[in-house]
Amino acid sequence: MKKYYIAVLVIVLLSCNRKEKIDLLVYNATIYTVDSSFSTAEAMAVKDGKIIAVGKTADIEKEFDATEKLDAQGKFIYPGFIDAHAHFVGYGMSLQRVDLTGTNSWEECIERVKIFANENKEGWITGRGWDQNDWAIKEFPNNEILDTLFPDRPVLLTRVDGHAAIANQKALDLAGIKAHDTLTGGEIEEMEGTLTGVLIDNAVDLVSSKIPAATDEQFKKALQAAEQNCFAMGLTTIDDCGLSFPSVDMIKSLQANGDLKMRLYVMLSDEKANYDYAAANGMIKTDRLNVRSFKVYGDGALGSRGACLLQPYSDKIGHYGFLLSQPAHFDSVANWISNNRWQMCTHAIGDSGNRTILNTYAKYLKGKNDLRWRIEHAQVVDQNDFSLFGANSIIPSVQPTHATSDMYWAGDRLGGERVKGAYAYKQLLQQNGWLPLGTDFPVEDISTFKTFYAAVVRKDAKGWPANGYQVENALTREEALRGMTIWAAKANFEEKEKGSLEKGKFADFVILDSDIMKEVPEKLLSIKVLQTFLNGEKVFEKK
């Protein structure tokens, strides 16, 4: 009998000590789960790339036996950040070109181009990032110096927003552009009958289409460089807004081979070849790649006065900007997308551009729905049109740093009354109760913290203006964090697999050295990413 009781006791003890095996236990943390109640936790269990439990450290340790343990040392954990509007491939390629961001004059641009040309002796010279609004002389440059320096080598330098560029004569000749040429949805700038080299919107494509495509190896290196920079910002999913199907196929191959880890939500560009590809292949959905939407281009950018306005620009008499296609085109695209149950995501900046797209959407959405058609930027909206977002469940996808970049001159473009409907994020949020946030990098800085800061504080990195810019449209910290996580996931139909730290979701999370939910505004931009995890794998650690 004694032996019997001993055997029973051993069985009981063994069963009590039988913990579930897991890959990773994260503990001693402040975890913002961003679940429906915005709860916090201390610990998290990860197995096979997914979260299987979140709770108190003592409870998690009692239940699980981890191969690896991570003591967060009291630091702060959030869901991996999701950039709801960016240009991942474009950003990667831009890392291989002349960086013109932050230049204070056209002369500084030229100096950077000369340095690049000396280090890269052959082929096209391309660059991006200049913004004449940041210069003492706030006018478009001309290509005279480029023609003198590079008479036999083509040059194309794109403005920060991608909606304008300057080309030298060699590049213009390769594109067959001549004085007095015209086109729909774009402008070729002239001065007294002579080409200045400045190209607006669709005119840029005439030259850029002549640039040789990157090799497979160049493409791979560009995306891997972009990926590392994104991981360093705590980003684990990027919405790449507007790619061709060959780029999608290359991304799919890189991910399948383990050469690219970043999760990507890709919008195909509004081009016939891409619709044919979509019709033949259907939607693509893996753990790391989601292709189910199209990026359509409504109008241009406010900075280059290509945004389409209902009334003329306040700083350019008689100029309204322009749509990039005829309204009939938007209607035909919406019809195809509606019939095939894809998602339509349209770039719209000006109030006329937004109204055109909102009315086109309304024709097909016909009221409340869960199709999640998006307007990318929704930057300037007439006060009479805000209600169209809510009435038809149209999702405004916005980029907070656009407000703090444009605020220096937006009033000049729009005038004091019309600018009140610009960058109106709180007003847009109220339409559907949720709002995805992004950066639009490389148009803006890749920094997730600048996104958060601009959304909540409504100031730029210099702390200007002192009282914030149109602060009635600032978001709360919880709203901003949701916009960078769960709401961004929802905009991609991915809220059941990412965007919050809950059981069953991907173990995508970021550890910060300070709490963005409580840190004083002046220090938000100084917060650092300590580690980034994707699928439970550490993909970045601050050195």
N, C-alpha and C positions, 0 to 999 in steps of 0.2 A: 504493500500500500504506500509506503514511504517513497519508493521509486516512482510510483504513479504520480504522486503529487509533484515530485521534482520535475518529471517530464512535462506535466501540464504547465508548471511555472516557467520552464525554459521556452515552451511554445508561446506562452503569453508575452514573455520578454522579447522574444524574437519578432513577434508580430508588432509589438509596440515600437520596435526600433526599425521597422521596415519602412524607410522613407522613399518617396518617389525620386528617381534619378533625374536630374536636370543638368543642363549645360552651364547655366550662369545664374548666380544669385547676386542681385544688387541690393545692398542694405545700407543703413545709416544715412538715409537721404531724405530730402524733401521733394517728393514726386508730385508734380502737378499732372494729374491724369487727364485733365480736360474732358472728363466724361460729362454726362448731362447735368450733374449737380456740381461740377467743377471741384470735385473732392481732391484731397491730398492723401498721400500714403508715405510709408517709410521704406518699403522693400518691394522687390519685384522678382518673380521667377521666370526664367526663359528656357524653353526647350524647342529644338528644331526650328529656331528662328522666330518663334512666336512666344507671346506672353501667356503663361498658363495660370498665373496668380499675381495679385497685387494686394498689399495689406501691411500689417505691422511686422516689424523685423522678427520679433519673437515667434509669431505665428508662422511666418514663412520658413524660418529656420527649423521649426519643429516638424514641418510637413515635408521638406525637401532636402535631398542630399546633392549638392552641386559639385560638378567637376571643377568649376572656377567660381571664385567669390570676388566680388568687387565692393570694397568699402568706399562709399562715396564721401566719407569724412564730413558729413553734414552739408554737402553741396546740393545744388538744385538741378532737378531733372525735369525735362519737358518732352513731349512728343517731338520726334524729328520734324524740323521745320519744312513746310511745303511752300515753294514759290509758285503761286498760281498763274503767273504770267512772266515768262522770261524767254530768252533765246539761247539755249544751252549750246547748240552746235555753233551758232554765230559767235557766241562768246569764246568758245574754244578756238575757232578760227581767228578771232580778233587778237588772241594772244600771240599769233604768228605774224602780226602786222604792226604798222607804226601806231603807237598809242598816242592819241592826240587829246586825251581827256585832261582837263585842268589847264589847258593852254590859255594864256592871257592876251595873245595877239596872233595875227596871221604870221607875223615874222617868227614867232616861237614855233608855230607849226612847221614852217619851212626848215628851221634848224633841226627839228626832230626828223623830218623827212631826209635831210642830207645825211644825218648820222646813220639812219637805217639803210640808205642807198649805198653808203660806203661799206657797210657790213654785209649787204646782200646785193651782189654785183649784177645779177641777172633777173630777167622776168619783170612782171608787173610790180609796181610799187603801190601798195594799198594801205589805207589807214582809216581809223575811225575815232571820233570823239570830240571834234572841234565844235564850238558853240559860239557864234558871233555875239550872242547876248552877254557873254562874259568878257568881251573885249572893250577897250576904251572906245574904239570906233565900232559901233554895233551895226555894221553893214556886211553883207556878203562880200567875200574877197573876189578877186579875179585871178585868172591863171597865167598872167604874164610872167611871173618869176618862175613858175613851174615849167613853162615853155622854154625859158632861157636855160634853166638847169638841166632839163631832161627833154631835149628835142626829139630823141629817138627811142625813148623808153616810156611806155604808157603809165600814167599815174591816175589813181582814183582815190580821193579822200572823202570819206562819208561823214556827214554831220552826226552828232551824238544820237539823235533820234532815228537815224536811218532813213529819214524822209527827204533828205537833200544831200548833195555831194558836189564836189568840184573836181573836174577832170582837166588834164592838160590836152593840148591840141592833138598829140599823138593818139590818145585814148578816144577823143572825139572822132578822129579820122577812121580809126578801126571800127567804130560803131556807125560810121556813115552819117554822122550828125552835121547838118549845115545850118547856117543862119536862116531864120524865118520858118524852120520846121515847126510843126505843131503836132500835138497828140492829145488823146483823151486822158484826163486824170493826171496831168503832169505839165511842167513848164520847162522850156529851155531858155535860160536867161540870156538877154542880149543887151548891149549898150551901143546905141547908135549904129545898129546893124551888124555889130561884131559880137561873136560868141564870147561870153565871159568865162565859160567853163562850168558855171553853176547850173545844176540840174535839180529839179524838184519832183519828188514822188515818182510817177511812172517813167519819167525821163531818165532816172538813175539806172533803171533796168536795161535801158538801151546800151549802156556801157558795161555794167556789171556782168551782163550775159556773155560778154566777150572774154572774160577772165577765165583762164583754164581751170578746170575742176581740180580739186586737191586729189593727190594719190591716196590709195587706201591707207598707206602707212602714215601720211600726213594727217588724215582724218582721225585715225586711231590716237595718235599723239596729242592732237588738239583736244579731243574729248577726254582723254585721261588727265590732261592738265586742267581742264575745266572742272572735272569731277573732284580733283583734290582741293581746288579752291572752294568749291561748294561745300564739301565735307567740313572744311575749316570754319565755315560759317554756320554749321549745324544743319545744313540742308540735306534731306534724304530723298525728296521727290521734287522734280522740276517739271513744270508745264512748259514744253517747248512749242512756241506759238508760230507755226507756219513752216513746215518742212516738206520737201519733195519725197516721193516714195523711195527713190534710191537711197536717200539718207536713212529712212526708216529701215530698209533692208540691211544696211550696214550696221546700224545700231543693234538690230536683232541678232546679227551674227556676232558682234563684239560681246554682247551680253551672254549669248549661248556658249561662247568660248571662255567666259570668265574674265575677259579683258576690260569689261565695263560693268560696274556694280550699281551705279546710280539708277534709281527708279525714275522713269520718264513717262509723262502723260503727253503724247504728241498730237498736235493738231496738224492735219495735212493742209497744205496751201491750196487756195482756190485756183486750181489749174486743171484743165481737162484731163491730163495724163493721170492726175491723182484721183479724180473721180472714177476713171476707168480702172485704176488699181483697186480702189475701194469696192467697186462693183464686182470685180473678179475675185478678190481675196476676203472680203467681209471685214468685220472688226477684228482687231488683234488684241488679245488679253493674256498676258503672263503675269507673274509676280512682279516683274520689273519693267514691263512695257505695256502701255494701254493706248491703243489707237482707235478712236471712235468718234472723232470730231473733225470739223473743218474750220480753218481760220480764213475768214473773209475780210476784205479791206474796204472799209466804208469811205474814209476820207484821209487827209494828210495830217500833219502835226501843227500844233499852235505856234511852236517856235519858228517854223519856216513859213508860217501863214498859209499852210495848205489845208488846215482844218476848215470844214465847210460850215459857214455861219448863216444864220437867218437874216442878219443885218450886217452891213459892211464892217470891216475891221476898224476899230477906233483910231488906229495909227496908220491906216492906209486907205485913203478915200476911194470908195467905189469897188474895193476888193472884198470878195466874199469867201475866198478859198474855193474848193471844188471837191466833188465826189470823185472817187477813183474809178468808178464804173457807172454806167447808166442805171437808174432804178430798176429797169426791166431785168438787168442781170441779177441784182440781189433777189428779185422775186423768183427767177428761174432756179437759182441756187437753193433758196429756201424751199421751193417745191420739191427738188430732188432730195434734199436732206430730210424733209418731212416724210416723204414717201418711203425712204429707206431707213428711217428711225435713227439717224445719226444726230449728233449734237452740232448746232451752229454757233460759232463764236466769232463775233464781228468787231473789228477795230472801228471805233467811232469816237471822235474827239470833239468836233464842233456841235453846237446845238442843232444845226440843220442836219448834220451827219447822223446824230443820235435820233432825231425825229424820223428821218427816213428809215433807219433800221428798225426802230421801235414799231413803226407802223407796218413794216414788212413782216416782222415777227408776229405781230398781233393777228394778221390775216391768216396765219397758219396755226398759231397756238390756240386762238379762240378762247381765251380766258385761263383760269387756273389749271395747272398741269404739273407734271414732274419730269418734263423733258430737259429742263435745266439749260435752255439756250442762253448764251452769255453775250453780253456786250463788254468787250475788252476796252478798258479805260473809262468809258462813260464820263468824260472829263468836263464837258460843258453841256449842261442840260437846261433847257427852258423850263421855267417853273410850272408851266402847264403840262409838261411831259413826264414829270417824276412818277405820277400815278400809273403810267403805262407799264412801268416795271412790275409793280405789285399786281396790277389787274391781269397780267399775262404770265406771272411767275418768271419774269426775265431776270437773270442774275447779272448785276453789275460787278465786273471783276476789275478792281482798282489797284493802283500803285501809289501808296502814300507819299513817297519821295518825289513824285511828279509835282505835288503841291508845293513842296518846299524848295524845289529847283526852279519852278516857273513863277513863284510869287513875286519875284523882283520885277517882272515885266508883264505878267498876265493881265494886270489892270490896264496897262497901256494898250494891249491888244483888244481887250473886251469892254473897257469902260467900267465905271464904278457900279452900275446897277447889274449889268449882265454877269459880272465876275462872281456875284453872290451865288449863282447856280453852278459855279465851277469847283471841282475838287470837294464836292458836298457829300462826304462819306457817311456822315451820320444820317443825313436825309435819305441817302440811297439805302443804307442799312435798314431803315424803318419800313421800306417797301416790302421786303420778304422776311425780315427778321434774321438774316444772315448775309455775310459779305466776305468773299475770298479776297485775300491780299497777296500782292506780288511786288516785284521790283522793276520788271522790264529790263533787267540787265542784258546786254552791256549798255543800254541807253542810260540807265542809272547804276549806281554802285551796287555791287552784289550783296552788301551787308544786310543781314537780317535785322540787326540792331537799329540801323538807320530806318528800316521799314517800321519797326515798332515805335521808335522815337517820333518819327514824323506823324504817325497815326495818332499817337496819344498826346504828344506835346505840341505838335504843329510848328516846330522850329527846324532850322537847318543845323548842320554840325557846328556852326559858329554861334549858335544860341540866339539867332535872329529870326523874327522880331522878338523883342523882350516879352511881350504879352501873348505871343503865338499868332499864327496866321488863320484868320477866320475860325477861331476856336470853337464856335458853335457847332462846327462839324468835326470836332475831335472825337475819337473813339475812347472808350474806357480801356483799361489794361486787359481786362478779361475779353472784351470784344476783339482787341487787337491780337491777342494770343490765339483766340479761336479762329480769327481770320487767317492766321499763319499756319494753322494745324487742321482742326476738324472741319472748318467751313471750306478750306481749300480742298480738302479731301472730298467733301460733299460735292463741290463744283465739278469734280472728276468722276462722280459716281463711285467713289472709293471709301466712303465713310465707314463701311463695315469691316474694312481690313487695315485701315491706318488713320492717323489724325488724332488719336487719343491712346492712352496707355491703359488698355483694358484686356481682359482675358480673351484670347482668341485672335488678337490683332498682331501684326508684325512687330517685332521688337526693334523698332526704329526710335531711337531716343538720343537726346543731347544732354550733356552735363555742363552747366555753366558755373563760373566762379562766384557769381552773385545772383540775387533773385530779381529778375526783371519785373516781377509783380510788386516789389516793395522798394527797390532801389530808388534813391532820389533822382529826379529827372536829369540833373547835371552830370550824373555818372552812368546813365544808361548806355551811352556810346563807348564807355570804357570797359564794359563787360566782355569777358573772354570765354570762348568755347574751350573747355578742357578736354572733352572727349566726345566723339560722335560714333554712334552704333547704328548699323543697318543690318536688319535680320539677325540681331544678336551678335554680330561681328564688329569689333572695333575697327573703324575705317579711318579715324583721325584721332591723334593725341597731341596736345600742345607740348612742344619741346621746352 
